Amino acid sequence: MRIGKTKCRQLRNLLESNKLEFLLEAHNGISAKLVEDAGFNGIWASGLSISAQWGVRDSNEASWTQVIETVEFMSDATTIPILLDGDTGYGNFNNVQRLVRKLEQRHIAGVCIEDKLFPKTNSFIKGTTQALADIEEFCGKIKAAKDIQYDDNFVVVARVEAFIAGLGLSEALKRAEAYHQAGADAILIHSARTDANEILAFKHEWHNRCPVVIVPTKYYSTPTKVFRQNGFSLVIWANHMLRASITAMQKAAKMLEKEESLVNLEKNIVPVSEVFRLQRVSELSKAEKCYLPNTNNSNASKPLFPYANYAIDKLKGANKELIRI
């Protein structure tokens, strides 16, 4: 089996499904495990959430190698595919190729890159003032990613920021078509409006040239049936595990500061045993029985380091000799 083939195929199946599919955000190993436990078939490794859990801004302040390390833990903790929010690709076409190599080595199923400039700024922070990348230069990144991938099923999603930058439908369609022709497996069309009018207009003109991915963070009140009726392929709930965890931690911290007691908090949080389950402690216990020496046999009394006592006695003798001199 080629590296990452199973997870890459899983993500491609989601994109090519004849029904609407969903990815939920995660930002570390335990949140990724929770996404899988909840029944989701895929994970969005959010750039915003990964940077936020380190307490830094979503402006490429965390290095790409730090991001890679995080998604490796996420991949190891789960069996479902991960689509990485790869920002702008962390540089030019060469950086994108190195990124794809490293993602495949860690069984990450795909990457989404956006057509903004490095270092990026989050789309919901003064989006209309943000400059977009040159179309040809961004197409070069897509081609480079597709040329270097080892697994044919590795997914490259091109994120169009034309609506975020206030450039309108015509520019969004022009960019999406260029990225599609460059080899992108799907188009993520982004919008900061509180209604879905922009993305619906885009989909109406785009038809079914390739799968379309959406992120309804701002237009969250739009009924999901609207996305189904208009033939979108994938919905990403992009930062909600992070935000939910912040809410819970703020509440717990305030309660502990005020009450100086665990009594009221303990009944509202998971037991430590649930943490152990998520860490797969039981697997380690089984492995110990398989690989560690049996302490009940006759060898149990034998020291692990048979020459240790001899060495200690020699050192003691040497010290006494020094003291006598």
Buried (B, 14 or more C-beta within 10 A) or exposed (E): EEBBBBBBBBBBBBBEEEEBBBBBBBBBBBBBBBBBEEEBBBBBBBBBBBBBBBEEBBBBEBEBEEBBEBBBBBBEBBEBBBBBBBBBBBBBBEBBBBBBEBBBEBBBBBBBBBBBBBBBBBBBEEBEEBEBBEBEEBBBBBBBBBEBBBBEBBBBBBBBBBBBBEBEBEBBBBBBBBBBEBBBBBBBBBBBEEEBEBBBBBBEEBEEEBBBBBBBBBBEEBEEEBBEEBBBBBBBBBBBBBBEBEEEEEEEEEBEEEEEEEEEBEEEEEEEEEEEBBBEEEEEEEEEEEEEEEEEEEEEEEEEEEEEEEEEEEEEEEEEEEEEE
